[in-house]
Amino acid sequence: MRTLACLILFFAQLAHLHAQAIPQESSSSQPKTILEAEEEVFYDEKTQRLVALPNARLSSGKLLLSADRIEYDRNRTQAFAKGRVILTNGTFRLLAQTLEINLQNGDFEARGVKAGYYPLAMESSVMKRENGIITSSDATVFLHQRHPLEPSLGLGSLSFDQNESRLTGKAVSLKVGNRKIAGLPSLSGNIGRNPFRYGLHAGHRDRLGWYLGMEGNHRVSDSMDAQGKITAYEERGVFLAPKLSWREELDEGFRRGSLEAGWIDDQGNQRGLDLTGSAIEESRGYLHASSLNRFNRRWRLAGRIEWQEDSEVFRDFQRDRFNDHQWNDHFGELAYEADNWTASLMTRWQGNDHEAMIEQIPSLRFDLAPTPWPKPDLYNTLSLELAGFREKDDAGSLLRRSRKLDLGYQVQRPIRLANGLTYTPFLSYRLQDYSLDGPDAQRTWGEWGNDLNYVTHGDYDLQNETWGINGLRHVMDFSLSHRKLNRLDSENLSLIPAIDRSIIDLNLGPVDLLDSIEADDLEPQEVVRVGWGNHLLTRDGQGTRSLLSLQIFQDLWLENESGDDLARNFHSGLQLNPANWLGIRGEAKIDLDRGETTRNSITAVLRDGRINQLELSYFNYLSLSDQWQFLASHRINERKAVHGALRLQGDRPKMPYWRVSLEFRPSTSWIWFFHLSERTGTSKENEWEGSVSARLFSF
């Protein structure tokens, strides 16, 4: 819920009144003051004022004052207006029953006030400005105009200090129509900031019961925000979640980060077990902190801590965010980035006793990008890592550890054979030296590689306004890669622990020796990979727009020491964007020898302006059951929209997830959301959920 963002702007505009003060005597360099009326303008000897009536007007520069009657005292540059008073100054407008204003310094007093700065409007019994401080009594703030369903804010008093650009409100209440709903804290803030935002949420979840909560956002400064969330659960208790986030732009970099926590005294009778099988305690909390700092274009400092008292606390009480926080990380890194090389010092440790972790304490790494030396067509690549590894189980117990020096070097020379055809030979060397608890171990590697690349393109003068095509360029590339990796030497090979090892890769795997970062499980192998790519581009203003990108790779041959052929794969990727209302993307990866699908996914998105949107997706990962997902939305009219989601799984379709929601805007400033969903077939989230939420002042 956004509140009072425009109220500050309203007073900011009001503060400009004194800048348009009317001089006592006009000159060629100052705007003239003009007083006129529909019938007459005369001088009243008794009051010693100019009087204009009816439908009187006083103007000077951008300032315009109109009323049934206006009296103007030239000696004190003071104006008195009565009856249907309208004061306009640029984009600001004030309506009142009576108004007295000093045109020299901008001080005024108005009664029966109605004022606004789009889209905000305010009514007040009295509004004054004196010595740079604007005050208002018995004020009501609303959007556009009053309505029985419209929310509004009631304020016993409002004050704005122009000297410090600070706004303060007291005795604040939230109302719908004339009925008071709730009281709010005193409000304060500075111009240019948006310190007031509130939200309400309510609903039901199977494992948590009925809940009701409130969240807020306060702009502490131009670079820092403070957020807070409090939710009362029928079956669990009160959940508190404060958060600080910051971002500051520097001359050559930035600083950004966040610090958040959550805590609840969980009164649930069935809190369940954590990942280690232990019973979850009543006191449950978490602390997450992250920071990313780029001091200049060279230096970067980053870190993250994600501590959780039990493995399920974030999953239970931050369900909407759990999808992006399923794996916790705890690390710190300092890096220096030169034009063609980088150096970094990183440490990663286990912060939670309920999840296994490969610790790196610490890891010092240096990487040199392909650099020409000593000849311009001879490119050298270097990587060096010195790291300590510790593997821990879910309970935090140490399983095994090692210290490793990993040095890699590669040299390559591109040779242009013909127009578009390039041959590149590779030679690579790698040393892995392990320091273990017992005898040390080491091994060295040698790799011989060959790349053959052919790139060609064609241009076509094709025009089509419907699809936004302004000429076509078709780029096609072929690649043939060969790598043969041999073990040159080894010592105590069987003692090397596979701690820093590779995991299943759903994307295109590496073939170069130096591209295998997690390399404790390296083994001799030979691979031949062929690739074919097609790209369609069209002009878009001063640049280009990609209409189609299709990449296909296939491992023609793979032979390794263990005889495990899981790495011999077919991989393809597709991106199709013929128009801004149609998009298709997909990837596939297949184990050729086993005939098993490692990855198979495709998504199509179709948009019909602002009325309809349909997204259809298909997923199949690691030979699991097929899954289809449908996402759709339809805008019934300007006030109503419906959204839906459905997921089907398996040959005999099951429905592991469905959701339907209705968006309803009953008035200018209210937006209501009605939500119902159900999830089945999971370890923790088998539940249905119904919720109602509202956005207030969402303009």
Secondary structure, 3 states (H helix, E strand, C coil): CECCHHHHHHHHHHHHHHHHCCCCCCCCCCCCCEEECCCEEEEECCCCEEEEECCEEEEECCEEEEECEEEEECCCCEEEEEEEEEEEECCEEEEEEEEEEECCCCCEEEEEEEEEECCEEEEEEEEEEECCEEEEEEEEEEECCCCCCCEEEEEEEEEEECCCCEEEEEEEEEEECCEEEEEECCEEEECCCCCCEEEEEEEEECCCEEEEEEEEEEEEECCEEEEEEEEEECCCEEEEEEEEEEEEECCCCEEEEEEEEEEEECCCCCCCECCCCCECCCEEEEEEEEEEEECCCCEEEEEEEEEECCCCHHHHHCHHHHCCCCCCCCEEEEEEECCCEEEEEEEECCCCCCCCEEEEEEEEEEEEEEEECCCCCCEEEEEEEEEEEEEECCCCCEEEEEEEEEEEEEEECCEEEECCEEEEEEEEEEEEEEECCCCCEEEEEEEEEEEEEEEEEEEEEEEECCCCEEEEEEEEEEEEEEEEEEEEEEECHHHCCCCCCCCCCCCCCCCCHHHCCCCCCCCCEEEEEEEEEEEEEEEECCEEEEEEEEEEEEEEEEEECCCCCCCCEEEEEEEEEEECCEEEEEEEEEECCCCEEEEEEEEEEEEECCCEEEEEEEEEECCCCCEEEEEEEEECCCCEEEEEEEEEECCCCEEEEEEEEEEECCCCCEEEEEEEEEECCCCCCCEEEEEEEEEECCC
